[in-house]
Each structure stands twice: as structure tokens, then as C-alpha cells.
Amino acid sequence: MITKRIIPCLDVKDGRVVKGVNFLGLADVSSPIKLAEYYSKCGADELVFYDITASYEGRALFTDILREVASKIFIPLTVGGGINTIEDFDRVLKCGADKVSVNSGAIRNPELIREAAQKYGNQCVVISADVKRVDGVFRVFAKGGRENTGMEAISWIKKCVELGAGEVVVNSIDTDGVKGGFDIEMLKAVCEAVNVPVIASGGAGSTQHFIDLFKAIPDIDAGLAASVFHFGEIEIKDLKKELSDNDITVRL
Amino acid sequence: MIAIIDYGVGNLFSLCSSLKAIGAEAIVTSDIEKIREADRIILPGVGAFGDAIKKLNDTGLDKIIIEEANKGKKLMGICLGMQLLFEKSFEYGEHRGLSLLKGQVVPMEGRLPRELKIPHIGWNALHLTKSHPLFKYIKENDCVYFVHSYYAKDCEESLLATAEYGYELTAAVVKDNVAGMQFHPEKSGDVGLNILKAFCEWEDEK
């Protein structure tokens, strides 16, 4: 049986891993290469790297790091951040990424999804959506969660899947950084709307939150988190053991 | 020396890195002489069957691969590279494969229980149907990483392992010196590296 995936996410800026709380006030954590090696040994099923660098120099540094990670770690790597063109896809895929995650780039130009899916296959294109409730409606936010696009989130995600996105990362801004649990209501709504893998992001604070997630939404494919893993609050090995003890199929 | 066949399909960075990590010598090449000189061949591949087989036909690499395989050289296809080893595929039309193995490649769409997502993507457990030197370092239920929307069937003759996804899907095949892995050993952590290592050490049974 296919296993539920546990995915640590590494936000990288100027060659270092950072993690924001509600996207504001970044705190430096560690070396991306060391963290990646550590996670791979602990049983992480996949790694996500978000390049949150704005400068050209920072971007070159990021691809150097990516290349080094990909030459040492043999689990799937997803890369996001600053993906606006097909050339950006090409740049990170050449450095060893397996999947490329688009967010603001797809909001600006949805055709980017279709173009990339045709060139690299649906399995390569991940739509990442930052979603927040505004007056009781799920809205898509752009620019790292700072700008309300006004778009309704579920129909946006459906459209992205129709255009060719092979996987969806749903990051709930409402629960992100608060460590109070995943946004079950939001994730359920997305899982009901699409038939591609859905990755839950935002809100993991304890092992129980992951158990709750997989129990509440049997269709969800993966749980993603950053700080709880980076700071060692949850050890992936222990987490997977707990999940397995709770009859959730994981790779041990 | 392992020749990784380069025919412009897919990303070979991880495959090369993983072979390097286990100390194997490998080159990415489309050079016929180099393929002939190599001890082993890996046929990689990601993308559509039709495009891939056309590229192999257009470059004449199909003939070289078949020739070398018929000479007894160890050959392993990975993902689409495995599917290419079969007689035909029904991915967007009907295409002839290299016909090194008996069987055909068909879409999951319409064949799997409807609640299952397509592609079959993620880590799944291997069920070994027979023992083989390629799997000497791994065991029943070890997980490997899959990404595919088509699968091989009618290949009982070469079946080596399956993975449960609605049905027992073909995960690995081998017949004589020709092997295929539907999953990505280069993305399957230590289990995958151990399969690549076993491939590098794979010799004829005496």
C-alpha cells in the first residue's frame, strides 16, 4: 500500500535555512545541506526547498546548494520559490530537483502550469497555494502570504490541476506558525475537489497533529512541516513509529 | 563501466550521483562505441512512451540496445526505461517497444479502483515474487519511490516484484540479463542504492 509521506520543508535565504512564524520575523536555523542529510537519515520521505532569496546572487547560491544536496541525498526533492518561467523550471531540474512547486508565478501566469506539465510531465509540477479565510471564504494569497489575490481558493486549485499540476501543497495561513494543528476543514475541502496528491502544510505542532490529520482525512497524502522538525520538537523517526502504531501506513 | 543511455529523455543528475555514491563508474552517453564497450547498460526515461521510442528509433540506439542485450550484456531499464523493454504500449495510441521482454504497458486510468489517485506517486512496499541477485541486499516490504500512470501487464514470465495499488502492479522484472524497475532506485534512499549496487555486482549464475 502507498505510504503517507512526511516532508520537512526548508526555507532557504542566502544559503541558510530560515523559518517564519506567520511568515514574519525570520529566525535562522541551520545549514541546508546538514539538515537535508539529517532528515534523509531520519526517514523523511521527501524534502521541499523554498528559495526565499530575492537577489540574483542569492539565487545562484541556492542552485549550488541544491546541486550539493541532490548529489548526496537520494529521496525526492521539490523546489519552489521564484519560479516564474519555464527557464526557472529548467534551472532547478538541472540541479537535481524532481518536482517544481509554483505559487505566485502561476497566479501571474496560469499558463506556466500547462507549459511546464507538457514539457516535464504533470508529476513534475506542484501547485503550492497559500490560503486564508477572509469573511468565511478561502482566498488565495500571493507574495509569501502578504497579498490577497481575491481568488477563491478551491476553484483556483481545481483550475491548476486541470492545467496540469500533478500535486497540490495547501498551506493554511490561518494555522501556519501557530502549532495548533493542521487546518482540517480547509484540507478536506481541497481533497474533495481534486484527484491528485494533496500535501498538508501549516500548523503542525505535535505528533498528535499528524495522527489527527491522517485519521480525519484518509485521502491526504502527506504532512509537511518546518520548525517543529528543525528545532527537534518532533523527531521524524518517532513520529513515523507513532503513526504506524496508530495504523497509518508509513515507510519505516 | 556503466553506460547510461542518453537520448534526451529525463533528468539524469540523480541517477549519476547515486551511482557515484556507491562507487560505480558511469557515463551518460549516446555514443555507440561507448555503449558497446560498457559492461552494463542503464536505460533511463521519464515522459511519454511514444516520444521516447521515437527518439531511440531515430538515433538507432534501439538497435544497439537490442544487440547488446542479445549478446548477454546486463541491461536495466528504469521507470519509462523499463516500460520500453516490453513489446508494446498503449500510452496515447499504440507503440511498439524494444520487445526484449514479453508483456505490454497499459494505462491505470479505467483499470484501477476509482478512488485511487493517478499517477501512482509516492513510497510503496515491494512484494518480491522470487529471489534474485538484484534484490540480494533488500527484503520483502522494503519501500521504494514510484511515479507512474502506466504499468506493465502480461509479463508473468519476467515478474520479480509487485507493489499493491488497487492491484498488485508490476514493480520489477527480470529475464536472463534484462531487468527493469518501475520505481526510481535513484530516489529510493538506501533501498534504492542497494538495488543499484546489486545491479553493478550482478553476474551470470555459474
Interface residues (C-beta under 8 A of the other chain):
Chain A: M1 I2 T3 R5 S40 D45 R67 A70 S71 K72 F74 I75 P76 L93 K94 C95 G96 D98 G121 N122 Q123 G166 E167 N195 V196 P197 D221 A222 R251
Chain B: N11 F13 S14 S17 S18 K20 A21 V46 G47 K117 I118 P119 H120 I121 G122 W123 N124 A125 C143 Y145 V147 E164 Y165 E186 K187 S188 G189 G192 L193
